[in-house]
Amino acid sequence: MEKITFMKFESIMSIDLLANMPEDFDISKLEPYEIGPCIEIAFCVDGDETYHESWMGKLINKETRQYVYWYGLVEDGTQAYDYDSFGEFANDKVFHRNKSLKEIWDSISLVAINCHVGKQGQLQCYCADPSCEGCFAWQDSAHIGDT
């Protein structure tokens, strides 16, 4: 599992998901089962049994065409949250002891970053597991979010 700075995380989450899509791309025409361009991040909170397999990310609402920032903190879906802005997402106190993601960032370990972006919605996966086939090496993820 890997650590990155909160500033790097913020940079990843600020990626324009539509920037490299074909000009004729229309998110509203996707099938109901298709997510479209998105960022999905698998993570855990160090030493916390509740948040040992959690997810967070960013996608585009097909109806409003606005970004949605989200958490899926536990497997059973009881701690799933959606936000209209990165600020709300990062500062909402959804973790134990009434803490926000920003407040506990030093305890966050990233497992994988999946970026479904670009033409054909190709997957760019960055994973901490060197044996994971189909992923880029984690050290190659340094450029994610750089402009």
N, C-alpha and C positions, 0 to 999 in steps of 0.2 A: 504494500500500500504506500501511497505517495502523499507528500505534502506540497502544497503550493501556497504562495502568499494570497491574502484576500484580494489584493490589487490585481493579481494575475487571474484569479477566479472572476472578478468583476469584468475584466477584459474579455474573458471567454464568454461570459453571459451577455456581453454587449455586441457580439457578432450579429451582423445584419443577415438574417436567415434567407432573405430574398435576393441578396446582392448578386449571387452567381446563378440565379435561376434563369431559364430561357425567357425571353421577352413575352411570349404568349402564355406563360404559366399563370393559371388561375386556381388558387387554393380552394375556391368554392366548388370546383368541378371534381375534386378528389372523391373517391368512393368513401363511404362511411368508415370502412376499416383502415383507410390510409391516413396516416398522421400528417404527412407533409414534412417540410423542413423543420428540424427541431434539434435540440441539444438535450441529451440524457446523461446524467452523471450518477454513477453508482458510488456510494460512500458509506462510511460508518463513523460513529462517534467513538473514539478510543475508550475502551474499558466500559462501554455501556451495552448491556445485554439487549435493551429495547431497540436501540438504533444500530444494530450490527449489519443489517442488509437494507439500506435505505436508498432512495432515489430522489433526485431533484432535477429540474430542467427548465427549458423554455420552448414554447411552441407557438403556433399562430392559431388563433380562434378562427375557424372556417367561416363563421357567420359575420363576426365584427371585423375580421382581418387585423386584429390587435394582438400584440404579444401577451402571452399568459406565462407567468413564472409559477412553478409548482413544486410541491413536495409530495412524495409517497413515502412516509416515514416508517410504516410498519406493514407487514405482509397482508394483514386482513383488511387493509384499506380504511381503518377507522381514524387514521391520522393522515388524511390527504387534504392538501390546502392549495388553493389557486389565488394568484395575485395579479393585479393589473400593472404593477411597476416593480422594478428591481428593488427599489428602496423599501417598499412594503414587504416584499419577499425576504430581504436580508435582515430586516429589523423586527419582524413579528416574533413574539416570544412563544414559539411553538415547542421548544425543547424542554426537557426536565428543568425543574427549579426556575421556571419562568424566564428562560434564556432565549436569545435570538441566535440565528446562525452567525451573525457578525460577532456576537459575544463569545461564542464557543469555537470560533474558527480554528484556533490552535489545537483543538481536539478532533478536528475533522481529518480523516484519512480518505483519500480518493482511491477507488478501485479501478474505475474506467470512465472515460469520457467518450461518448458516442455522438458524433456530429453528423446528422443527416442533412446535408446541404449540397448545393450545386446542381449542375445538370443531372437529370435522372435521379436526383435525391441520393447520390452515392453516400455510402457510409465511410466516415473516417473514424477509426476507433483507436484510442490511445489507452493502453492497459499497462498496469504495473507488473503483470505476470509475464515473464520472458518466454514462457512456454505456450502462451496463447497464440494460436495460429490465426492469421488474418488481421492481426492488429499491428499497428506501428509500435516500435519500442517507445516506452514512456519518455525517454530522454528526447525523442524526436518531437514531442508535443510542445516544446518551448515556443514554437511559432504560432500556436493557436491563439487567435485573438489579436495578433500583431497586425498592424496595417502599414 
